[in-house]
C-alpha cells in the first residue's frame, strides 16, 4: 500500500520520462517504526524531524511540496495503519513527473509515502576505505537528502564489496574520515567517543540521537576531524543510521575492533530501548499508534 498525492493506492505508475528518474532530483527520507513490547502498539521514531528535513531537502532542489508538514505526518501514519505491519520502514519520496530537459519548467511535483517490512540485518560490519571520497560540501547541498547524491555512496559500497568488505568508509576531500555509504561513524578510545564534524558529512538524525543519548548516559562525544590513521588506532567503532541503527564495526581495512566494548554496548542498548519505548525517554521523539489490526508476513 502506497500513499500517492493524497490517496492510498495499491499500485504506482511512474512515467519513464520522469524528470527525477533522468536527473536524480528526487528527495526522500527513511523512517523506522517499531512495535512496543507488551502493549503491541507501534511507535514512529522522530517522525516530525524526518518530515521537516524532507521539506528542507525539497526546498534545496527547488521543489515545492503541495502539503503541509502536518498533512504529510498524517499521511505517514495513515499508510502505516493501512499496512498492518507491526514494525517496518517508511519511505517518503518527493519527485518530479514527466518532463525532459534539465531546466524544464512547470513539471508536476508528486508526493509519495511507501511502507515496507524490515528484516534484521547484520550484527556487525567489516569496512574498507574507499578511493571514492565523500561529496565536496561546495559541490552540492550535502545536508539535503537527494537521490542523486547516493550514486556516490553506491559506487563506494560496490568498490568495498569487491574488496571483501560489507560496506565502505568514505573520506572527505581533506582526507579525514567522513562516513560510511549510508551511515555516520563513531569511534571509541578509552572512555571517550569521537565523530566527524558536521561540515563535511550528512549529519543524520540517528547521529543526533546517539549524541543526545550518550550525554544522557554520561558519555562524552567530541566532534572533530579524524585522520584515517587515528581512526585505525581506536578501541572500537560503530555506525549510526536509520537502517542500521547502532551497529558495531568488526574491522576497518583489516584492523579489528573490540566487539565487546562497554561503551558501544551501552549506547546500542539505550538507542534500541528508546526507539521501541522499552526505556522511558523524556523527549518528543516517538509518535505512538494503536496495535496492528492484522498480521502481514515480512
Secondary structure by P-SEA (a helix, b strand, c coil): ccccccccccbbbbbccccccccccccbbbbbbbbccccccccccaaaaaaaaaaaaaaaacccccccaaaaaaaaaaaaaaaccccbbbbbbbbbcccccccccccbbbbbbbbbbbccccccbbbbbccccccccccccccccccccaaaaaaaaaaaaaacccbbbbbcccccccccccbbbbbbcccbbbbbccccccccaaaaaaaaaaaaacbbbbbccccaaaaaaccccccccccccbbbbccccccccccccaaaaaaaaaaaaaaacccccccccbbbbccccccccc
